[in-house]
Amino acid sequence: MDIDFTKIVGHPGIETLKVLGSGFYNQNALYFLKDSGQEYVLKIYSPSLQATYENEVKSLKDLQTDSFFSKVVPRVYKSGQLDDSRYYVLMSKLPGTSLDQAIENMSPENLKGVAEDISRFWQGEREFSSVGYKKDSSATLLEQAFIRNFDKLGGDTWEKLGITRALQQKWLTWAGQAGDPEKLSLITQDFRLRHLLYSDQRISGLVDFEYMKHNDIALEIGHCLHDLLLLNTSASRRLFGFLWEKVIPDCSPKERYRIYLYMMKQGLGNIASKVKRGLKGELLTREIGLVTAYAKDENVDCVQKGIWPIPLSVEKSNSPVCSAKSNGRKRGQG
């Protein structure tokens, strides 16, 4: 069904600049609109995504009350339900290009600035909203997350992919040892390069808050770091190194441990999604290689430099990752 942009925006003359349709992971669409020089983003949600729509609108409005986030997240102008029962939110359009498209041409100095900005976002999430964690299960948050991923495919399928039951048990043991954070932070749970905007050599905005909720900040950091390793370009590896150098030294030993495990968990989730979609090829092979390398703890050079272990297959000891200064401990030391 066609959308009456005039009715939503409030007056005629709306120009549609670009439309992004729904994808595998969601059933929403984005419309980029322009009216008398002002640009908007209109996000449309399927009727089945009412909870997702409500969560994103609430998150955006809450973030607008914060002095830091109010400058870097979209402003909500209007939200509601269309005649066909779909939901919508009309937002301001933030300046910038998606970071995943921008980083490949950046100088090391610019990448270092990006790492500074990203670390500021994570610190902002820590500070904006933090609540105590009341356990509703004997399992840690990480154990529950690993179990959910294992359940997505079943033991036999994981075995065929090289993720043996013994390896699964090893991860669950580590996840239990990692414990839980004392407090949960309000995080996006989907902190990806494509959701960051880059303009004038700085991160200019953050978008997509469908999954925002209170959870472990280590999840936010670990997922982003894994995605950078998976991207496997010179720029993404260098950005990984700058982020590691900037963020990890300020984390407690337990949090560093959880970050590393969430990198593994993200890889397992990505593998499960690809297999369920019938995808094969180099990306799936690389994903499997990453998570098994995490488990083997093979990066001796990095470990000996006092840096939390990362996979040997990603970089050698002269990489920006391994040369990063860190007061991190090796596994088993804290």
N, C-alpha and C positions, 0 to 999 in steps of 0.2 A: 504494500500500500504506500502511495506517495505521502510525503511529509509536507505539511503546510508550514513552511519556514516563516511566512509572514505572521501567522498566528502565534508562533513560539517567540519570535524576536520582538514582535509588537508593531511592525510597520513593513510596508512593501519594499521591493527593490533589493532583495537579498541575492547575492551572487554565490554560487557553489564553486569553491576552488578545487576541492579534492574530496574523494570518498574512499574510505577504507572499510571493506566489508568484514563480516564475521570470520573467525578462523577456527582452528581445531579446538583451541582451549576455551573459547567463549562463544557466546551468541550475541555479541553486540557489534555496533558499527559506529564509525566516526565520520562526521561531516565537517569539513573546514569551510566556513562561511565568511563572507565579507559584505559589509554594509557601510557605505559612506566613509571608507577608509579604515573602519574598525573591523578587526578580524575576530571570529568566534570559533569555538569548537563545540559541536553538538554531538553528544554521545547517546546512542540509542541502545536500550537493553531489551532482550526478550522478556515476555511476561513471566517466564519461569525464573528469571533472575531478579526478582523483587528484593530479596535479601542482599544480593550483591550491589544493586543500585542504591539501596538505603544505606549500606555501609560506606560506599564511596562518597555519597553526598555528605553524610555526617562527618567523615574523615576530613574532607575538604573544608567544610565549615569550621571544624575544630582547629585545623592547622592555620586557618586565617586569623585566629586569635593570638598566634605566636609571633613575636617580633622577627624571628629569623625565617620561619616557614612562610609567613604571609607574603614575602618577597619572591618566593621561588616555587609556589604551587598555584594552580589556576584558581581564579575567583569564580564562585558560582553565582550566575545571574538569575537563573530560573530552573526549576526542576518540577517534574510531575508525570502525568500519564497521558498518553495519546489516546485518540478515539478507538484505535485498534488494540488497546490494552498494553502496548509496549510502554516502557518507561523512558524518560529522557532527562538529561541535564545539559543546560547551556552554560558554557564556561568561557572565560577569557582565553585567548591564545597566547601562550608564552613565546618569547623570541628564541630563536636558535635552531640548530640542526641536531638530529638524533646523534648521540655520542658514538654509537657503533659505526656510523658513517663518517665521523669526523676524525677519529683518533689516528688513522693510518698515515695522515699527512702531518702529524704534529711533531714538533721538535721535542727532544728530551726535557727541555725546560718547561714547555707547555704541558707535557704529560705529568711532570712533577706538580704543576699547578692544579691539574685535574685531580690528582691524588689528594692534594690538600683540601680541595673542595668536597670530594667524596667523604673524606674523613670527618669534615665539618658536618655533613648531613647525618652521618652515623652518630656523632656526638649530640647533634640536635635531637635525634630520636631518643637517645638515652635521657636527655634532660627534659624533653617536652612532657612525657608521661611515663611514669614508672610505678608499677604496683607490685605488692608482695605476691608471692606465688604460693597458692594453697594446693598441695598435691591431691589429686583425685584418683591416683593410681600408684601402686608400689613401684612401677617402672618409671624411669626418668623420661623426660620429654624426648630425648634422643632415642632411647630404646623404643618408645612408641612410634617415632618417625621411621626408624629402620624397619620395624615390624610391618608398618603400613606398606612400605615399598616392597618388601619381600612378598607380602600377600597379593600384590598386584599381578604377579606372574606365576607364583607357585614354585616349589622347590625344583621340580624336574626341568622347568624352562631355565631357571637360573643356572642349574648345573650345566646345561648345554651351552650356556654363554660363558662358562668358565668361572662363574661365581658359585663355588662349591658350598655345601652345607657347613663344612668346617670353617670356611671363610666367613660365612654369615654369622656363625656362632662367635667367631673372633670379634667381629664388629659389634655384636650385641654385648659382649663382655666389656669392650672398651666403652661403649655407650653407657653401660651401667656404672662404670668407674668414673665417668666424667661428671656425674651428679647433675644437679639443676642450678640455675642461677638463683641468687637470693631475691632478685626482683626481675620482673618482666618489663620490657620497653615496648612502646607503641611503634611497630615497624611495618613497612609495606609488604613484607614477605614475597616481594617480586622485584627486588632492586637489581635491575638489568641495565646494560648500556643503552638499549633502545628506549628506556624510560627516562633517560637523562638528556637534557638539551644543552647544547654548547654554543656560546656566542661571545664574541669579543675576548677570546682566550680564557674564558671562565665557564663553569657550569652555570647555566642561566635558569634552569628549571628542572622540576621533577614531576612526572605525570604517572597516572595509573595507580589508583588506591583501592581497587576492588577487594583486595585480600587483606587490607590493613587491620591489624589486631595486636593485642598484647602477646608478645612471645619473646624468646631469647634473642638478644641483639647478635649473639654469635651466629644465629641462623642467617641473618641479613648479610653479615660480613662473609661467612663461609660460602654462601650461594654465589655471591658476586665474584669472589676469588676463583671459585671453580670455573665459572663461565669464562673468565679471562684466560685461564689455562686452556680451556677447551677451544677457544677462538684461535689460539696458537699462531698469532702473527707477531712480528717483532715488536709492534707497538703495544699489543695486549700483554705480552710477556714483560715488557718494560714497565707498563702501568702496574701490573701485578707486583713487580719488585718495589716500586715506589710506595704502593699502598701497604705492602708488608712492612717496609721500613718505617712508615709513618704510624701505622695502627697497632701492630702486634706488640711493640715494647710497652705500650700503655695498658695492655690487657693483663689480667691476672693469669697465673699458670693454668688454672682450671678453665678459664675462658679461652685461652689459646688452644687448649685441648679440645674444647667443644667446637671452636671454629674449624679446626682440622677435620673433626668428625662430620660436621655439617657439609664440608666440601665433599666428603665421601657420599653422604646421604643425598646431596643434590645430584651427583653423578648417577647413583642408583635410580633416582626418580626419573631422570632423563632417559636412561636405558629402558625402563619399564614403559614409558610413554612411546618411545620409538618402536619398540617391539610390538606393542598393542596396535600401533598404526600400520604395522607391516613394513616399516622402514629398515633398510639394510645399507651396507656400504661403509665408506671411510669414516663418516662421522660417528656411526655406532661403534665401529671398531676402536676408534680413538677414545670414545667415552669409556668403553670397557677397559682399555689399556690404562686410562687415568685412574679409575677407581681401584684396580688391582695393584697399581704402582703405589697408590696411597697406602694400601694395606701392607705391602711388603716393607715400607719404610726404607727404601733402598738408597736414598740420597745421602750417602755417607759424608760427602764434602760439606753439604749444608748443615748436617747435624753437628759435625765437628766444629763448625763455626758458631755453634750455640744458637742456631736458628731452628725454629720448629720444623720438623721434617716435611719436605715436599718431594714430589716424584722425580726420580733421577731422569726419567725420559723427557722431562720438560726442558730443563736447562742444565748446563754444566756449571762447575764451581766458579767460573769467571763471569757468571751472569749477574745482572743487577739484583736478582733475588738473593743469591747466595752471598753477595758482597754487602748486603744490607746490614747495618749495625743493629743488633738486637740483644736484649738481655734475657731472651727466652731460654727456657730450660729444655733439655731433652726429655723424651717420654720417660716417666718413672721417677722424675726428680721433683715433682711438686704438683 
